[in-house]
Each structure stands twice: as structure tokens, then as C-alpha cells.
Amino acid sequence: MTVVVDCVQEIEKAWGMVDQAHTKENEAKETIQRLKQEINNLTKLVEQTAGVSMDKEHKSVTVA
């Protein structure tokens, strides 16, 4: 009977580890999605800033 109890405990422990791994995986996926969105936002900001800088440079060259 001890062998069966030991096996059940090991199986329960293993399922707990699986559940923890799934939780960590989901958290990692959410983090990746947030970071991708942040990259997109920063890329747009850089493009907008670069566009404004180019406009200012173009205007100063045209005026001069």
C-alpha cells in the first residue's frame, strides 16, 4: 500500500509542477505581448520624432 501512496504523491507533485509551468508560460506570453506592443509604440514615436526633425531640417534649409 505504501508504494501506491508514494506513487500517488509523486503524481500529484508532478501535476503541481505542470500547473506551475503552465502559469509561468502564460505569464511569459503576456510579457512578450506587452513588450511587442511597447516596441510598436516606441517605433511609432521614433518615426514621428524623426519625421518632425526632418521637417524642421527641410524648412531651415529652404529658408536659408
C-alpha positions in Angstrom: 0.0 0.0 0.0 2.9 2.4 0.7 4.1 2.0 -2.9 0.7 3.1 -4.2 0.6 6.1 -1.8 4.1 7.1 -2.8 3.1 6.9 -6.5 0.0 9.0 -5.9 2.1 11.6 -4.1 4.6 11.7 -6.9 1.9 12.1 -9.5 0.3 14.9 -7.5 3.7 16.6 -7.2 4.3 16.2 -10.9 0.9 17.7 -11.7 1.6 20.6 -9.4 4.9 21.2 -11.3 3.0 21.1 -14.6 0.5 23.6 -13.4 3.3 25.9 -12.2 5.0 25.6 -15.6 1.7 26.5 -17.4 1.3 29.5 -15.2 4.8 30.7 -15.9 4.4 30.1 -19.6 1.2 32.1 -19.7 2.9 34.9 -17.8 5.8 34.9 -20.2 3.5 35.0 -23.2 1.7 38.0 -21.7 5.0 39.7 -21.0 6.1 39.1 -24.6 2.9 40.6 -25.9 3.3 43.7 -23.7 6.9 44.1 -24.8 5.9 43.7 -28.5 3.2 46.4 -28.1 5.8 48.7 -26.3 8.2 48.2 -29.2 5.5 49.1 -31.7 4.6 52.2 -29.7 8.3 53.3 -29.4 8.9 52.6 -33.1 5.9 54.9 -34.0 7.2 57.6 -31.6 10.7 57.4 -33.1 9.3 57.6 -36.6 7.1 60.6 -35.7 10.0 62.3 -34.0 12.3 61.6 -37.0 9.6 63.0 -39.3 9.3 66.2 -37.3 13.1 66.6 -37.2 13.3 66.0 -41.0 10.6 68.7 -41.5 12.4 71.2 -39.3 15.7 70.5 -41.1 14.0 70.8 -44.5 12.4 74.1 -43.5 15.6 75.5 -42.3 17.4 74.5 -45.5 14.6 76.0 -47.6 14.6 79.3 -45.6 18.4 79.6 -45.8 
